Amino acid sequence: MKKNIILACLAVGGAAVLSACGSVPGLADLGAMKTGTQITPEQMSAVIDNKTTQAEVISLVGQPNRKAQVSNTVVWYYDFNQIGQAVIGRNISETTAFEFNAKGVVVSHYKAGGAPGTSNNPLLKAAGM
């Protein structure tokens, strides 16, 4: 009888630990291969269109991975790739873009699908990231 109770407790405890992995910061991507700069939802919401400056974006998330000039608009790109999440099993390939006007103020910011082949990591390249 005690043996059955112990096994039941271990099963419940094991299930609780495994289900908690997705909610414990850092545990869900244990062992993941990462490259680039991941922009969090909190960082995205801290940027305000028509108000936030280039200096404030650098202070918030650092220097961009890539820059481009399109007419009078400067676009900064932050590429992020992650493969091999231990628990959830979801790969991430995304690019966050910040568009600035001629005065260096954000006019638009958004997330898009990642830019394939932007990683120097051979494992990520092999995964098509």
HELIX and SHEET records of a PDB file:
HELIX    1   1 LYS A    2  ALA A   20  1                                  19    
HELIX    2   2 PRO A   41  ALA A   46  1                                   6    
HELIX    3   3 GLN A   54  VAL A   61  1                                   8    
HELIX    4   4 PRO A  122  ALA A  126  1                                   5    
SHEET    1   A 3 MET A  33  GLY A  36  0                                        
SHEET    2   A 3 THR A  73  ILE A  83 -1                                        
SHEET    3   A 3 ARG A  66  VAL A  70 -1                                        
SHEET    1   B 4 MET A  33  GLY A  36  0                                        
SHEET    2   B 4 THR A  73  ILE A  83 -1                                        
SHEET    3   B 4 ILE A  92  PHE A 100 -1                                        
SHEET    4   B 4 VAL A 106  GLY A 113 -1                                        
END                                                                             
